[in-house]
């Protein structure tokens, strides 16, 4: 039986599904009934890969149903898919076209299967996201204070910030409680927070955003988070190597710990200073420190050992 490749373009209210090699297309509602229709259409097929574009949450339910049916689903980066579409000359963009491009992307590249998220991982991801949202609101209100002279409005801003602080305290307490419910998660978090500069929230964000951590090679880990320098060379031209793509939420989680580590971590600090002495910009040196920190965390989980200055 021929292998089937599937692309699913996700919207809030509907899903566009394209199947290869027979070029079938269907649109179903993005609800349990629509998900059941997709599973029914795939029944009896040998499905090699299903590519679902990441949309920030609207894909969660259908991906869960595909995982439950033991189908090989990969949640893919929208930018990678658009780059692929341009490479193959598919410049037009509609939901139906996007589904066809996703199916072709699945067939041509067969992206890595997305690990099945366990309930604790899903809870931690939701709490980490909520914490980030609350921090953004808190900072936005602080910024508003700078441009307001009316004492009543200043008091209003203070009340909002106080409410946000209460919610932040609840989210962080809930995050600690959820981590404590799983011995495996608790052990992983304990290992990560042993690194100077890595706190409980950072550990939770990294583990939730990268559940594969500890099972990857150095190259795989750096590439997955978008911290692997990409060559931009052609002929005799040598372009500037740059990083990007990958899991932005993990990069964001590593930024502040790496910044703290450049000042206080006895392994990262001399590495950072050496890069600056060799002519690297502060930004490039900090990204290198983020990569070094990530590889350190990966090795610690792989070997099940806490941090020590001898980790270098």
C-alpha positions in Angstrom: 0.0 0.0 0.0 1.3 3.5 -1.0 2.5 5.7 1.8 0.2 8.6 2.6 1.3 12.1 3.6 -1.1 14.6 5.1 -1.1 18.3 5.6 -3.5 20.0 8.0 -3.9 23.8 7.9 -5.4 25.0 11.2 -7.9 27.8 11.8 -9.9 28.6 14.9 -13.2 27.1 13.5 -12.1 24.7 10.8 -9.3 22.5 9.5 -8.2 22.1 5.9 -6.8 18.6 5.2 -4.8 17.6 2.1 -3.8 14.0 1.4 -1.0 12.8 -0.9 -0.4 11.0 -3.2 -4.0 11.1 -4.4 -4.5 14.9 -3.9 -7.7 14.6 -1.8 -8.8 17.7 0.1 -11.5 18.1 2.8 -12.5 20.8 5.2 -13.9 19.8 8.6 -14.8 21.8 11.7 -12.1 22.2 14.3 -14.1 20.3 17.0 -14.4 16.6 18.1 -16.8 15.8 15.2 -14.3 17.2 12.7 -11.4 15.4 14.2 -13.3 12.1 14.0 -13.9 12.8 10.3 -10.2 13.1 9.8 -9.5 9.8 11.6 -12.2 8.1 9.5 -10.7 9.4 6.3 -7.2 8.1 7.3 -8.5 4.7 8.4 -7.0 1.9 6.3 -4.1 4.1 5.0 -0.5 3.7 5.7 0.3 7.2 7.0 4.0 8.1 6.9 3.7 11.6 8.3 1.1 14.3 9.1 2.3 17.9 9.1 0.3 20.3 11.2 1.2 24.0 11.3 1.8 25.4 14.7 -0.8 28.2 15.4 -0.3 29.0 19.0 -2.9 26.6 20.4 -5.7 26.0 17.9 -3.9 22.8 16.8 -3.7 21.3 20.3 -6.9 19.3 20.2 -6.5 17.7 16.8 -2.8 16.9 17.5 -4.0 15.2 20.7 -6.5 13.1 18.7 -3.9 12.1 16.2 -1.5 11.1 18.9 -4.2 9.1 20.6 -4.7 7.2 17.3 -0.9 6.5 17.2 -0.5 8.5 14.0 2.9 10.0 13.1 2.1 13.7 13.5 4.7 16.6 13.4 3.8 20.1 14.5 5.9 22.3 12.2 7.2 25.9 12.3 5.1 28.1 10.0 8.2 30.0 8.7 9.8 26.7 7.6 6.7 25.8 5.7 6.5 29.3 4.0 10.2 29.0 3.0 9.5 25.6 1.5 6.5 27.0 -0.4 8.6 29.7 -1.9 11.3 27.2 -2.8 8.8 25.1 -4.8 7.1 28.1 -6.4 3.9 28.0 -4.4 3.5 31.8 -3.8 -0.3 32.0 -3.6 -1.8 31.6 -0.1 -5.2 30.2 0.9 -6.2 27.7 3.5 -6.6 25.0 0.9 -3.2 25.8 -0.8 -1.6 25.9 2.6 -2.9 22.4 3.4 -1.4 21.1 0.1 1.9 22.8 0.8 2.0 21.1 4.3 1.3 17.7 2.7 4.2 18.3 0.2 6.4 19.5 3.1 5.6 16.3 5.0 6.4 14.1 2.0 9.6 15.9 1.0 11.2 16.5 4.4 9.4 14.0 6.7 9.9 16.2 9.8 10.6 14.8 13.2 7.5 13.4 15.0 6.4 15.6 17.8 6.6 13.8 21.1 3.3 12.9 22.8 2.7 15.5 25.5 1.9 14.0 28.9 -0.7 15.8 31.1 1.9 17.3 33.4 3.8 18.7 30.4 0.6 20.3 29.1 -0.2 21.8 32.5 3.3 23.2 32.9 3.3 24.7 29.4 0.0 26.4 30.1 1.3 27.8 33.4 4.6 29.0 31.9 2.6 30.7 29.1 0.3 32.4 31.6 3.2 33.6 33.7 4.8 35.2 30.6 1.5 36.9 29.7 1.1 38.3 33.3 4.7 39.6 33.3 4.0 41.4 30.0 0.8 43.0 31.5 2.7 44.0 34.6 5.5 45.6 32.6 3.0 47.4 30.3 1.3 48.9 33.3 4.6 50.1 34.7 5.4 51.7 31.3 2.0 53.5 31.4 3.0 55.2 34.7 5.8 57.1 33.0 3.3 59.0 30.8 0.5 59.8 33.3 0.2 62.7 35.6 -3.3 62.2 36.9 -3.1 60.7 40.5 -6.4 58.8 39.9 -5.0 57.0 36.9 -1.7 56.3 38.7 -3.7 54.7 41.5 -5.7 52.7 38.9 -2.4 51.4 37.4 -1.2 50.5 40.9 -4.4 48.4 41.6 -4.0 46.6 38.3 -0.3 45.8 39.0 -1.2 44.6 42.5 -3.9 42.2 41.0 -1.4 40.9 38.4 1.2 40.3 41.2 -1.4 38.2 43.1 -2.1 36.2 39.9 1.7 35.8 39.4 2.1 34.4 42.9 -0.7 31.9 42.3 0.7 30.8 38.9 4.2 30.3 40.4 2.8 28.4 43.3 0.8 26.2 41.0 3.9 25.6 38.9 5.8 24.4 41.9 2.9 22.2 43.0 2.6 20.5 39.6 6.4 19.9 39.4 6.1 18.2 42.8 3.5 15.7 41.6 5.9 13.9 39.3 9.1 12.3 40.7 10.6 12.4 37.2 9.8 16.1 36.6 10.9 16.9 40.2 14.3 15.2 39.6 14.9 16.9 36.3 14.0 20.3 37.8 16.3 19.7 40.7 19.2 19.0 38.3 18.6 22.1 36.3 18.2 24.5 39.2 21.6 23.3 40.6 23.1 25.5 37.8 23.9 29.0 39.0 21.4 31.4 37.3 18.7 28.8 36.6 15.6 29.1 38.7 12.5 26.9 39.1 10.5 28.9 36.5 13.3 28.7 33.9 13.7 24.9 34.6 10.0 24.4 34.1 9.9 26.5 30.9 12.9 24.6 29.4 11.5 21.2 30.3 8.0 22.0 29.0 9.3 23.5 25.8 11.9 20.8 25.2 10.8 17.5 26.7 13.5 15.7 24.6 16.2 17.4 26.6 18.7 14.8 27.8 18.2 12.5 24.9 19.7 14.7 22.2 23.2 15.1 20.7 24.9 18.5 21.1 24.1 19.4 17.5 20.5 18.3 17.7 19.9 20.3 20.9 21.4 23.5 19.5 19.5 23.2 16.2 16.2 22.4 17.9 16.3 25.6 19.9 17.7 27.7 17.0 21.1 28.3 18.7 23.2 26.5 16.1 25.1 29.0 13.9 24.1 28.7 10.2 26.8 29.1 7.5 26.1 31.7 4.8 28.9 31.0 2.4 29.0 30.8 -1.4 32.1 30.4 -3.5 34.8 32.6 -2.1 32.2 34.7 -0.1 32.1 34.1 3.6 28.9 35.4 5.1 28.1 36.1 8.7 27.0 33.0 10.6 23.7 33.5 12.3 21.2 31.7 14.5 17.5 31.6 14.4 14.3 29.5 14.0 13.7 26.6 16.4 11.8 26.8 19.6 11.6 30.5 20.6 10.0 29.8 23.9 13.1 27.9 25.0 15.4 30.6 23.8 13.5 33.2 25.7 13.7 31.0 28.8 17.5 30.7 28.5 18.1 34.4 27.9 18.1 35.7 31.5 19.8 32.7 33.1 22.6 33.0 30.5 22.9 36.8 31.2 23.2 36.1 34.9 25.6 33.3 34.2 27.9 35.7 32.3 28.4 37.5 35.7 28.2 34.7 38.3 28.7 31.3 36.8 32.3 30.2 37.2 32.1 28.2 33.9 30.1 30.6 31.7 31.7 33.9 33.0 35.3 33.2 31.7 33.9 31.8 28.5 31.9 35.0 27.9 34.9 37.2 28.7 37.1 35.2 26.4 34.7 35.7 23.5 34.6 39.4 24.1 38.4 39.5 24.3 38.5 37.8 20.9 36.3 40.5 19.3 32.8 39.0 19.6 30.0 41.5 20.1 28.2 41.3 23.4 25.1 39.9 21.6 27.0 37.2 19.8 28.9 36.3 23.0 25.6 36.0 24.9 24.0 33.8 22.3 27.1 31.5 22.5 26.6 31.4 26.3 23.0 30.5 25.8 24.1 27.6 23.6 26.7 26.5 26.1 24.2 26.6 28.9 21.7 24.6 26.9 24.3 21.9 26.0 25.3 21.8 29.7 21.6 21.2 30.7 21.3 18.5 28.1 24.4 16.7 29.3 23.3 16.9 33.0 19.9 15.3 32.2 21.6 12.7 30.0 24.0 11.7 32.8 21.6 12.4 35.7 24.1 14.5 37.5 23.9 18.0 39.2 26.0 20.9 38.2 29.5 21.4 39.6 32.4 23.6 38.4 34.0 20.5 37.0 31.1 20.1 34.5 33.2 22.1 32.0 
